[in-house]
Amino acid sequence: MSSRYDEIASNLERVREQVKSAAESSDRKYEDITVIAVTKTFPISDVHILASLDVHHYGENRDSEGSLKAAEVPGIWHFQGQIQSNKLKSIASWANVIHSLDEIRHIQALDKVAVHRIGVFLQVSLDGAQGRGGAAPTDLSALADSVLNSTHLDLKGLMAVAPLEESSDQAFEKLATIHDGFKASYPMATSLSAGMSNDFESAITHGATHIRVGSSILGSRPTPQ
Ligand SMILES: *Cc1c(COP(=O)(O)O)cnc(C)c1O
C-alpha cells in the first residue's frame, strides 16, 4: 500500500469518528449523515483510493475537472461550484447532485439540458451579502417551485456555506431555522448540505445531512478555490 493510501485512510478514519461523535451527542444517527469527499484539485488516483475505502460521494467545483473524474470513477458526483450558464449542459451530463443552484433561470436551463435525474440543493445565503453565493431566504420558495415544476430535477433540500464573519454555530443555527420553515412548505426537502472541514461538527449538531469535506480527508490544496 502506498503512503498516500495510508494518509487518506487515517484521515478518513478520523473524520468518520468525528462525524460519529457529533451525531451521537446530538441524538442523531451516523448513517443519516452523508460524507461527500471534496476531491477538487486532487488527482484521480486519490479518487480511486477513496473508492477503495468505500467513499462513493465526491464533490467538485469545476465542470472541466468533474467531468473527467466522473467519467473514470463511478459514484455519486456532486457539483458545488459557482454555476455558469454555458457550463450547465456539461455539468448535467456527469453530476448526480447539484448543491449551488440559486437562480430560477439556471434551474430552468438545467432542466432543459438534463439527460438523467438530478438532485437539487438550493443554496441559501446566510449573510445577505451574497459574497459566498446563495439566494436570500425570501427567494427560496420561488426557486423551490421552479424545481417542482421541472421534469428532471428532484428537490433535496438546502445548502449553505457559513459566512466568515460569524461563528459557525450561529450561522448553522440560523440555517436550521430557515430549513425548518422551508420543510413546512416543501416536506420532501429533508436534506441539509452544510459543513466543511473546519465546521462540519457544528453543522451536524444543527441538522446537516450532507457534509462536504475536502482538506480534512485529502490534505491541503495547492490552490484554494
Ligand atoms: C472546497 C469546498 C468545500 C470543501 O472545503 P474543505 O475546507 O477543504 O473541507 C466544501 N464546500 C464548498 C462549496 C467548497 O467550495
The ligand as a MOL file (V3000), in Angstrom:
LIG
                    3D

  0  0  0     0  0            999 V3000
M  V30 BEGIN CTAB
M  V30 COUNTS 15 15 0 0 0
M  V30 BEGIN ATOM
M  V30 1 C -13.9220 23.4820 -1.3340 0
M  V30 2 C -15.3000 23.3990 -0.7900 0
M  V30 3 C -15.5910 22.5220 0.2690 0
M  V30 4 C -14.5340 21.6950 0.9950 0
M  V30 5 O -13.7050 22.5470 1.7360 0
M  V30 6 P -12.6610 21.9690 2.8270 0
M  V30 7 O -12.3930 23.1220 3.7030 0
M  V30 8 O -11.4610 21.5270 2.0520 0
M  V30 9 O -13.3060 20.8520 3.5210 0
M  V30 10 C -16.9180 22.4150 0.6710 0
M  V30 11 N -17.8970 23.1480 0.0900 0
M  V30 12 C -17.6400 24.0140 -0.9090 0
M  V30 13 C -18.7630 24.7810 -1.5050 0
M  V30 14 C -16.3400 24.1870 -1.3720 0
M  V30 15 O -16.0980 25.0570 -2.3480 0
M  V30 END ATOM
M  V30 BEGIN BOND
M  V30 1 1 1 2
M  V30 2 1 2 3
M  V30 3 2 2 14
M  V30 4 1 3 4
M  V30 5 2 3 10
M  V30 6 1 4 5
M  V30 7 1 5 6
M  V30 8 2 6 7
M  V30 9 1 6 8
M  V30 10 1 6 9
M  V30 11 1 10 11
M  V30 12 2 11 12
M  V30 13 1 12 13
M  V30 14 1 12 14
M  V30 15 1 14 15
M  V30 END BOND
M  V30 END CTAB
M  END
